[in-house]
């Protein structure tokens, strides 16, 4: 049986949003090894759940024999991409950008094999920082029309609040990246999230105008819940892929607790489980769907943090759920004695708000040391910490250990 075309794999699993020429791209990916790139701007010292799909696309492509270029934005990171934002990004120092790029390399290496030239890690700062502004205007500027740029979705969103000239240059810089990578590495495709479509098209057109070559763009769907909201947001902020920012246990628990309606999307996009099995798992109903969520949480944690961390997180989750003590239970040091329970839990971000706490209490969904909390004005005493810690359970699945300062 002929090996499946990776384009069909990506389509079947639900990755593909838009493509510049679907028929040609599919044919190309089935006939030869294609060099492609995805860009990652170093706006933080860790990738987060929003980058996860891009990493999986790269992995699928590499497994099918294509060569990824992971482009870290040491140059574009100095500007900041306005796509999907209503405010100006914070300008980072060169030292922070360099540090963040190094952190990205380690995380991307979990998904991509960089040995023997099978993939490349390139920094656009190597060429963008050397460009003379006048040379760039002469070489690239006349290929861009202002009215066309302003029609791009990423700029439309900023138009009301004010679009800076700094950000206006971002599309030009990203397009230049594609031109440079095509020239130096014969890179023929740019991939990215669907919010990058305007920038990708700009690069495709610039390469064609400068060289006469046809290159291609492909975007993947963004990681969203069934209700359309972004996935990967926690009470504490982004769901980071760095174990120092979000522990493997908390990372595991996030995926273990996704909504039933999101199980198929997550299994399809964030694991390598065959689609027959994805369809079987996601068709489970009622309490049986929890089995699918456990498999999802384990597989995703294994990809990001390794098998040992995934097994440890799974074991901890089982211990905590069965009421056993576990050293991996999220622990919070609090100043609690004489203070209201809801104030303490909201202050530690265990509760998003005191209103959430009152709602949980009304639904019998909050326990302290295995006793249901029925009083919204409950005050901690030393007795609550008589075993050295107090154990709070929120809902059925989330356990937290409180220790006093």
Secondary structure, DSSP 8 states (H G I E B T S, - for coil): -----HHHHHHHTT-EEEES-HHHHHHHHHHS--EEEEEE--SSSS-BHHHHHHHHHHHHHHHTT-EEEEEE-TTGGGT---TT-SS------HHHHHHHHHHHHHHHTTTS--GGGSEEEEETHHHHTT--HHHHHHHTGGG--HHHHHTSHHHHHHHTT---HHHHTHHHHHHHHHHHHHHHH---EEEEEGGGHHHHHHHHHHHHHHH----EEEEE---B-TTS-BSSEETTEE-BS-TTTS-HHHHHHHHHT--GGGHHHHHHHH----HHHHHHHHT--GGGHHHHHHHHHHHHHHHHH-HHHHHHHHHHHHHHHTT---TTS-EEEE--TTSBHHHHHHHTTSSS-HHHHHHHHHTT-EEETTEE---TT-B--GGGGTTSSEEEEETTTEEEEEEE-
